[in-house]
Amino acid sequence: MATAQPRRPRKTRSPLQTLIYWGAVLGIWGIIVIAVVVAVFASDLPDTSTLYGTQRQPSISYLDRSGGLISVRGSQAAPPVDLDSLPKYVPAAFVAIEDRWFYWHFGFNPWGIARSQIYNITHHGGPLRGGSTITQQLARNLFLSTDQNYRRKAQELILAVWLETKFTKKEILALYLNRVYFGAGAYGIEAASQRYFGKPAAQLTIGESALLAGTMKGPSRYSPVSSADRAATRATVVLNEMVRTGAITADQRAEAISKPVRVNPVLVDQRAQYFTDWLDEKVRAMVGEPTEDLVIETTLDLPIQAAAEQAIAKGVEAATSQGVQQGALVALDGEGRIRAYVGGAHYVDSQFDRATMARRQAGSAFKPFVYLTALEQGRTPETPVVDEAIRIGNWEPKNYTGKFLGPMTLESALAQSINTVAARLANEVGTANVAATARRLGLTSKIQLDPSMALGAVEVSPMEMAQAYAPFSNGGFQAHAYGIERIRTSAGRVLYDHAKDKPGRVAVINAPALPQMNQMLRSVITSGTGTRAKVPGYDIAGKTGTTSDYRDAWFVGYTGGFVTAVWVGRDDNTSMAKVTGGGAPAGIWQAFMGQALPRLGVQAIPGGMAAPVEAPAADPINDLLNAPAEVVSPEPAPAKPAAAKPAGEGVPF
């Protein structure tokens, strides 16, 4: 039997050999993992050949009813700019603020990525930060969406490395400056320079370069047009970074700060961004994705729009201490043409459009539909009613004051917005009939038939409310709110004409209900809850609206052929501090109408029983409203030449 050979002792590795061994093992596995990750995320990368076939987006110019420029969407035509034709400080501004290590990395900055991941881990629930380099931003702009997720970031990194292998740093920077979006419809440095400053990019100053570089953090938020102070602060940061990187001297920085930058006056006057956003989607639905430059002739009246934006901004600010956070306003003429449209207090802070996208409870502003249904069933403004406790099923409506006033007329009950009377009335005439009345007049949202609907437990938009009140103002005819008169190409070819698709006039309120309703709604202004909305010299009617928990407050009012709906509240749908429709909304309405009505012919509310209309008192009108007066008529008024634009405003640093 053979004897077993003794085992040789295993040779131990030195620490250096161990380090090399495990380094090699980890390196191999690292390469495998990276290869797998790249394979997974590269499986659906976009076609990079689109780099050479990128075309500009056609521009869409929006004009007001007199031909004045409201806004331009899409890209401005501008050829790519040669980097060598630009002053050296122009590209240096972008490198300084966006990617200080641009000339030293290979498409991505590991330290920047690490910092961003630490931020993402410590800030849950917010948008992801990516630590993107200029090359990564170019990859995203050329090939990817703006979705903030890890898959997109991984693909962005892969494409950035590909770009670095394909192009020189100079070529990458040139591609970036010629493709990036600068806001105001401008894609590329040349288009941005022409759009913002009215001159070629080769003539940009240091201050102008810093302003444009500053917009990269957010073209809307840091726009020198809509947020001059914020843009100036950001530009100062850019100038500081330019000094830090040696792109400019401290003396050049001081000189740039001392010279305010003049922004193109056409952009300075740009308004109605909520309105333009609302129409933009409609334009594409009507004519498809544009393949050539378009001109949209709208119904908006820019001077009246200016008054509306001012009234909302100041009214919301004044009521901030009462918990008011936002407001919206829509004004229509008797034919449904939108003359003013405001979707929020400040567009630059929030682009959510409360004029059409928000649905909020109407409160007592819904009551006219209850009373109109009652009048159409034979009641009159003098019909006696009693304000007393009432129970409908398990529901017991309460008045705002918590008191009962006893016997009164139907007209007085509406003027004082008595809840018990409205609830009893809706129960008597039928909530289904009330809903049918509201739909007939123009409400399109779902209307629930519970007894509480009589007090406005119905979610509607300001646009709907203005549309539904329009028949009270125009003689009883249905009015479909619209904002586009014509769509044509820049060459003059007409693609859409509202006049050809215009529906015939349909009467939705007849006598005697119409004059009776107008009489009752006038009383809201003269002796009821809406006295704050009085505009001296004009025949005014309307209705306040307040929800029971003070989450929403409304005033919807009108004169002959012109109606305006105002809403205020909070985006989180929490309660305000006892804000009623007769407070902030009526004040905003009065401030707006006080400036808008001098542009309109003085008309009594049609339908009879009109209160005498005195000549308006001579009041100074805001400079924005100095255009000649006009009459709201069934047919479009002749186009007037666009008003002269003031000189561009300076953006001080």
Protein Blocks (a to p, Z undefined) as FASTA:
>chain_A
ZZdddddddddddfklmmmmmmmmmmmmmmmmmmmmmmmmmmmgccfklmmmcccddddd
dddfkopafbdedjdddddddfklpcfklmmmmmmmmommlmmmghiafklmmmmmmmmm
mmghiacdehiafklmmmmmmmmcfbdcfklmmmmmmmmmmmmmmpcfklmmmmmmmmmc
ebjhiacjklmmmmmnopafklpcfklmmmmmmmmnomklmgcklmmmlmmmmmmmmmmm
mmmnopacfklmmmmmmpccdddfklmmpghklmmmmmmmmmmmmnopafbdcddddfbd
fklmmmmmmmmmmmmmmmmmnopabdcdddddfkopafbdcfbfblklomcdfklmpccd
ekjmlmmmmmmmmmmnopafklccddddddehjaccddfkopaebjadfklmmmnopakl
mmmmmmmnopklmmmmmmmnopabdcdfbfklmnopaccdfklmmmmmmmmmnoopacdd
dfbfbdcdfkopafbdfklmpccdddfbdcfklmmmmmmmmmmmmmmmmlmmpcghiacd
ddddddfklpaccdddddehiacddddddfklpacehiafklmmmmmmmmmmmmmmmmpc
cdddehijiacddddddddddfklmcccddddfbdcdddddddddddddddZZ
